[in-house]
Amino acid sequence: MEVKKSPKADLEGKKTTGLLIGYVLILAVMFVAFEWTDRDKQVTTDTGIVGPIFEEEMIPITEQEEKQPEQAPPPEAPKVEEVLQIADNDANVQETDIASSEETGQAVEIKYTPVEVEEEEPEEEEIFQVVEEQASFPGGYGECLKWLQKNMNYPQIAQENGVQGQVVVRFVVNKDGSIVDPVVVRSVDPYLDKEALRVVKLMPKWNPGKQRGKAVRCMFTLPVRFRLQ
């Protein structure tokens, strides 16, 4: 038995039309989807509450001038009134006449005031340590030793104690040959030192030292030997 279909119930004819409509809708949706981006989205966050608006004001910077304390004006000096005394014509005024020596015939006395002159003390002359011509005992060094042996007294205490040795004495020979300022520069015994100084002071005048042909003060060192026999 053949099944008969009603033409109204036949859907095959409308199938093609439905597919076309479906494709159109899908393309429209895809087109809208591609055209719709995040930048086109607008989010409204307005809650209707308006916050306070702060406006920055530019305050000009001003420098205050330092006010110096006002100083009181200096007190005015009291005015001195000049009082002029006018002498009466009848007042007795003594007049003094100054007469020259020619009119009086008297000599003019002139007093002389002496000027004090301070005398400068002569500076001590230089003492030479080394000179061109050394000071010497009259007759030479040999005569000096003989003179010392003749005038020297060996201290008794030093002899008893067996003390002997060489005392070195240094002194200055002046320009005139005199001996001054003797000192012991190497000591042996107090008694021997004392005797060496005594005998040196008794020496006669020496021949002074010379520098550039002129006599000068110079230093001399002399050994005085004490030896027991």
Secondary structure, 3 states (H helix, E strand, C coil): CCCCCCCCCCCHHHHHHHHHHHHHHHHHHHHHHHHCCHHHCCCCCCCCCCCCCCCCCCCCCCCCCCCCCCCCCCCCCCCCCCCCCCCCCCCCCCCCCCCCHHHHCCCCCCCCCCCCCCCCCCCCCCEECCCCECCECCCCHHHHHHHHHHHCCCCHHHHHHCCCEEEEEEEEECCCCCEEEEEEEECCCHHHHHHHHHHHHCCCCCECEEECCEEEEEEEEEEEEECCC
